[in-house]
Every structure is written in C-alpha cells, then in structure tokens.
Amino acid sequence: MIKDDTRQTIKFVAWVIAIIIVVYIAAVIIVFMAGSPSRKNDRQISQVASQKTPIKNIQQYYHLNRGTDSYALKGTAKKGQVYYFIYLPNSKKAYLLPSKKGVSENEIRRKFNQQDGQQKISNVNLGWYKGQAVWEVTAKNSQGNYSYTLYEFKNGSKISEVANL
C-alpha cells in the first residue's frame, strides 16, 4: 500500500512538473512572438537607413503611431555627424533629419521637466505627426495618470498635450 501511495505521488509530481514546463515554454514562445514585429521593423528601418543614408552606427530606435505608423532611429555617419531617420512603412516614405536642424531627445526631456517637473517621464519617442517630425513624451503623475505631450522636432515647441489618462 505504501508503494502505491509513493507511486501515485511520484506520478502526480511528474505531471505537475510536465505541465509547468509546457506552460513555461508556451509563455516564452508568446513573448518571443509578441516582440517579433518590433524586431522585424527595427531590422527593416536599419537596413533602409544603412542603404539610403550616411548613417553607419545606430544608437537608438523609436516607434510612434499617432495616426501614422512611423519608425525612427538615431545614428551617426562615418565622420561622427548625428542624424535622425524616420521611416513610414505604409507609404514607404523616409526622412533624414540632421540633428543640428532640430531638437535632441535630451533637450526635449529637459524642456518637459522644466514645464512639468511633477511628472515622471516614462518614454520619449521620435515619429511623424500631421506631416512633420515630432517628439512624444509619455509621462506619469503622482496619481498614476499618464500624459502625452508632442513637441516639434525642428524647434521644440509644444504642439499638443493630453493629460490625466
């Protein structure tokens, strides 16, 4: 009788371990598949940028979807010049923006913190909105509400803000 109980316990533990392994593998596959479109788009934009622009070293990727899906990156050319590259996959249009002709991510962060130091920045993205390059700052206030603020790339002026979401 003790052998039967031990055998049943071992069988039960084996099934539990097998189920845990299957669930773990399924979770890893789901997470990998969820990130696949983003990795594909990053590869696509880096390929377009390296073929069509002077950008040789990519430093940062961005993604913004404000009615127009846009992928962007920040990179440097052989001589060290910094560029931003925005690609609109739906229309297959692309824009190369020299950093000296616009405002950097760090400047936008500084400007946002000066205007609204009560909120903590979650993310800053470069993208395309209503025919122009923009920076979007996503922030969270002390009550846990999100806000989204858009700034023009060229001069850093505020375009719009949506708060308390």
C-alpha positions in Angstrom: 0.0 0.0 0.0 2.8 2.4 0.8 4.4 1.6 -2.6 1.1 2.5 -4.3 0.9 5.9 -2.5 4.5 6.7 -3.4 4.0 5.7 -7.0 0.9 7.9 -7.2 2.7 10.8 -5.6 5.6 10.5 -8.0 3.2 10.3 -10.9 1.4 13.4 -9.7 4.6 15.4 -9.2 5.8 14.3 -12.6 2.6 15.6 -14.2 2.8 18.9 -12.3 6.4 19.3 -13.5 5.5 18.5 -17.0 2.6 21.0 -17.0 4.9 23.7 -15.6 7.5 23.0 -18.3 4.8 23.2 -21.0 3.4 26.4 -19.6 6.8 28.0 -19.4 7.7 27.1 -23.0 4.4 28.4 -24.2 5.0 31.7 -22.3 8.5 32.1 -23.8 7.0 31.5 -27.3 4.2 34.0 -26.8 6.7 36.7 -25.5 9.0 36.0 -28.4 6.2 36.2 -31.0 4.9 39.4 -29.4 8.2 41.1 -29.9 8.7 39.7 -33.4 7.0 42.6 -35.3 9.1 45.2 -33.4 12.3 43.4 -34.1 11.3 43.0 -37.8 10.6 46.7 -38.1 13.9 47.6 -36.4 15.8 45.4 -38.9 13.8 46.9 -41.8 14.5 50.5 -40.8 18.1 49.9 -40.1 18.5 48.2 -43.5 16.8 51.1 -45.3 18.9 53.7 -43.3 22.2 51.9 -43.9 21.4 51.6 -47.7 19.9 55.1 -48.3 21.5 57.4 -45.8 25.0 58.2 -44.4 24.1 56.6 -41.1 26.5 53.8 -40.2 26.1 53.3 -36.5 22.7 53.1 -35.0 22.3 54.3 -31.4 18.6 54.3 -30.7 15.3 53.1 -32.1 11.9 54.8 -31.8 8.3 54.0 -32.7 5.4 56.3 -32.8 1.8 55.8 -34.0 -0.3 58.9 -34.0 -2.5 58.1 -36.9 0.6 57.5 -39.0 2.7 54.5 -38.1 6.4 55.7 -38.0 9.7 54.1 -37.1 12.7 56.2 -36.4 16.3 55.8 -35.4 19.2 57.9 -34.2 22.6 57.2 -35.7 25.9 58.6 -36.7 27.7 58.8 -40.0 31.4 57.9 -40.6 32.5 61.4 -39.7 30.5 61.5 -36.5 27.6 63.6 -37.6 24.4 62.7 -35.8 21.2 62.1 -37.8 17.7 61.0 -37.1 15.9 58.9 -39.7 12.1 58.5 -39.8 10.5 55.8 -42.0 6.8 55.5 -42.7 6.3 51.8 -43.7 2.7 52.2 -45.0 3.6 54.9 -47.5 7.3 53.8 -47.9 8.4 57.4 -47.3 11.5 58.2 -45.4 13.0 61.4 -43.9 16.7 62.1 -42.9 17.0 64.8 -40.3 20.4 66.2 -39.3 20.5 66.6 -35.5 21.7 70.2 -35.8 18.4 71.1 -37.7 16.3 70.0 -34.7 16.0 69.4 -31.0 17.5 66.3 -29.4 15.8 63.9 -27.1 17.8 65.2 -24.1 16.7 68.8 -24.8 13.0 67.6 -25.0 13.4 65.8 -21.7 14.9 69.0 -20.1 12.2 71.2 -21.6 9.4 68.8 -20.3 10.9 68.6 -16.8 11.1 72.5 -16.7 7.5 72.8 -17.7 6.1 70.0 -15.6 8.5 68.7 -13.0 5.7 67.0 -11.2 5.5 64.1 -13.7 8.0 61.3 -14.3 8.9 60.7 -17.9 8.2 57.1 -18.9 9.3 57.3 -22.5 10.3 59.7 -25.3 9.7 58.7 -28.9 10.5 60.3 -32.3 8.0 60.0 -35.1 5.7 61.6 -37.6 2.5 63.5 -36.9 0.5 65.6 -39.3 3.2 66.0 -41.8 6.1 66.8 -39.5 8.7 65.2 -37.3 7.7 65.2 -33.6 8.9 64.1 -30.2 6.3 62.5 -28.0 6.9 62.5 -24.2 4.9 59.9 -22.2 4.8 60.8 -18.5 3.1 59.6 -15.3 2.0 61.9 -12.5 1.9 61.1 -8.8 -1.7 59.8 -9.0 -0.7 57.2 -11.6 -2.3 59.0 -14.6 -0.5 59.2 -17.9 0.0 62.2 -20.1 1.3 62.5 -23.7 2.9 65.7 -24.9 4.0 66.4 -28.5 6.9 68.7 -29.4 8.0 69.8 -32.9 11.4 68.3 -33.9 12.6 71.5 -35.5 12.3 74.0 -32.7 11.0 72.0 -29.7 7.7 74.0 -29.4 4.8 72.2 -27.8 2.1 71.0 -30.3 -0.4 69.3 -28.0 -0.9 67.7 -24.7 -3.3 65.1 -23.4 -3.3 64.7 -19.6 -4.8 62.5 -16.9 -5.4 59.3 -18.8 
